[in-house]
Amino acid sequence: MKNIPIAIFALLINSACIAQTLRMDQVPPAAANGFKIKFPNGQQPGWSKVASDTFEVGFINGKKEQTALFDATGKWLQTETEINYGAAPKKVQDAFAKELEGYQIQSVFEIQTDTELTYEIIAFKGRTNYDAVFSAKGELLKKEEGSSDE
């Protein structure tokens, strides 16, 4: 089960460049309804198709900007919320400091699925950046290097 959030995350990353922006009439009614049920206070939804049966919605929920994934049947898959580094658990902060010592944090996301809560930290040093995903217990689940000019 640990690999499900990582697989969903990989799907998002791989699909981000080819995500297709959708008008509301192009969003499956079940996915739109799933969003309304899961996030009744979600405002200004913007939809995109990230895979043949996976839809991403970006929205404002209170004062937070969030994204969520739903499948075509309306099943919620995950929610991603950008947070401040200090809001991440101490174990995640400690693991980041150990794994990516000397790297500057660009952004931190809390990723919630129905089975797991993870934290994605995007950090850089010089022309190198890393995308690291940690469990709430501070376990490194994924670390991917990329060039900052990509």
C-alpha positions as CSV (number, residue, x, y, z in Angstrom):
1,M,0.0,0.0,0.0
2,K,3.0,2.3,0.5
3,N,3.6,2.4,-3.3
4,I,0.1,3.6,-4.1
5,P,0.7,7.3,-3.2
6,I,4.1,7.2,-4.8
7,A,2.5,5.7,-8.0
8,I,-0.1,8.5,-8.0
9,F,2.6,11.1,-7.4
10,A,4.6,9.7,-10.3
11,L,1.5,9.8,-12.5
12,L,1.1,13.4,-11.7
13,I,4.7,14.3,-12.4
14,N,4.8,12.4,-15.6
15,S,1.5,13.8,-16.7
16,A,2.0,17.4,-15.7
17,C,3.6,18.4,-19.0
18,I,0.7,16.8,-21.0
19,A,-2.2,17.6,-18.7
20,Q,-5.2,18.8,-20.7
21,T,-7.1,21.7,-19.3
22,L,-10.9,21.0,-19.3
23,R,-14.0,23.1,-19.5
24,M,-16.7,22.0,-16.9
25,D,-18.7,20.3,-19.6
26,Q,-15.7,18.1,-20.3
27,V,-15.4,16.9,-16.7
28,P,-17.1,13.6,-16.0
29,P,-20.2,14.4,-13.9
30,A,-19.2,11.8,-11.4
31,A,-15.8,13.4,-10.9
32,A,-17.4,16.9,-10.5
33,N,-19.9,15.5,-8.0
34,G,-17.2,13.7,-6.1
35,F,-15.4,17.0,-5.8
36,K,-18.5,18.8,-4.5
37,I,-19.1,16.1,-1.9
38,K,-15.5,15.9,-0.7
39,F,-14.9,19.7,-0.8
40,P,-18.2,21.4,-0.3
41,N,-16.5,24.7,0.3
42,G,-14.1,24.4,-2.6
43,Q,-14.1,27.5,-4.7
44,Q,-12.9,28.4,-8.3
45,P,-12.2,24.8,-9.4
46,G,-10.0,24.4,-12.5
47,W,-9.9,21.0,-14.0
48,S,-7.4,19.1,-16.1
49,K,-7.1,15.5,-17.3
50,V,-3.8,13.9,-16.2
51,A,-4.5,10.4,-17.4
52,S,-7.2,8.6,-19.4
53,D,-9.3,8.2,-16.2
54,T,-7.7,10.6,-13.7
55,F,-8.8,14.2,-13.3
56,E,-7.0,16.9,-11.3
57,V,-8.8,19.9,-9.8
58,G,-7.1,22.9,-8.5
59,F,-9.2,25.0,-6.1
60,I,-9.3,27.3,-3.1
61,N,-10.5,25.8,0.2
62,G,-10.8,28.4,2.9
63,K,-7.4,30.2,2.7
64,K,-5.6,27.2,1.2
65,E,-4.8,26.5,-2.4
66,Q,-5.2,22.8,-3.0
67,T,-5.3,20.2,-5.8
68,A,-7.1,16.9,-5.7
69,L,-7.3,13.9,-7.9
70,F,-10.5,12.1,-8.8
71,D,-11.1,9.2,-11.1
72,A,-13.8,9.2,-13.7
73,T,-16.2,7.4,-11.3
74,G,-15.9,10.3,-8.8
75,K,-13.6,8.4,-6.4
76,W,-11.2,10.7,-4.5
77,L,-7.6,9.6,-4.9
78,Q,-5.6,12.3,-3.1
79,T,-5.3,15.9,-2.0
80,E,-2.2,18.0,-2.1
81,T,-1.8,21.2,-0.1
82,E,1.2,23.5,-0.1
83,I,2.4,24.2,3.5
84,N,5.2,26.0,5.3
85,Y,8.2,23.9,6.1
86,G,7.6,24.5,9.8
87,A,4.2,22.9,9.5
88,A,5.8,19.5,8.5
89,P,6.3,17.0,11.3
90,K,9.7,17.3,13.2
91,K,10.6,13.8,11.9
92,V,10.1,15.0,8.3
93,Q,12.2,18.1,8.9
94,D,15.0,16.0,10.6
95,A,15.0,13.5,7.7
96,F,15.1,16.3,5.1
97,A,18.1,17.9,6.9
98,K,19.9,14.6,6.9
99,E,19.1,13.6,3.3
100,L,19.5,17.0,1.7
101,E,21.9,18.8,3.9
102,G,22.7,22.3,2.5
103,Y,19.8,22.3,0.1
104,Q,17.4,25.3,0.0
105,I,13.7,24.5,0.2
106,Q,11.6,25.7,-2.7
107,S,8.3,24.3,-1.6
108,V,6.6,21.8,0.7
109,F,3.4,19.9,0.0
110,E,1.3,17.7,2.3
111,I,-0.2,14.8,0.3
112,Q,-3.2,13.0,1.8
113,T,-4.7,9.7,0.5
114,D,-7.1,7.5,2.2
115,T,-4.3,5.3,3.4
116,E,-1.3,7.6,4.0
117,L,-0.1,11.1,4.7
118,T,3.2,12.1,3.0
119,Y,5.3,15.2,2.6
120,E,6.9,16.3,-0.7
121,I,9.8,18.7,-0.4
122,I,11.3,20.3,-3.5
123,A,14.8,21.7,-2.8
124,F,17.8,23.0,-4.7
125,K,21.5,23.7,-4.4
126,G,23.1,25.5,-7.3
127,R,21.8,24.0,-10.6
128,T,20.6,20.8,-9.0
129,N,17.2,20.2,-7.5
130,Y,15.6,17.3,-5.7
131,D,12.1,16.2,-5.3
132,A,11.9,14.1,-2.1
133,V,8.9,12.4,-0.5
134,F,8.8,11.5,3.1
135,S,6.3,9.5,5.2
136,A,4.9,11.3,8.3
137,K,7.4,9.3,10.3
138,G,10.3,10.8,8.4
139,E,11.0,7.8,6.2
140,L,12.4,8.7,2.8
141,L,10.0,7.2,0.2
142,K,11.4,8.8,-3.0
143,K,14.2,11.1,-4.0
144,E,14.5,12.2,-7.5
145,E,17.2,14.5,-8.9
146,G,16.7,17.0,-11.7
147,S,18.4,20.0,-13.3
148,S,17.0,23.4,-12.3
149,D,17.0,24.5,-15.9
150,E,14.6,21.7,-17.0
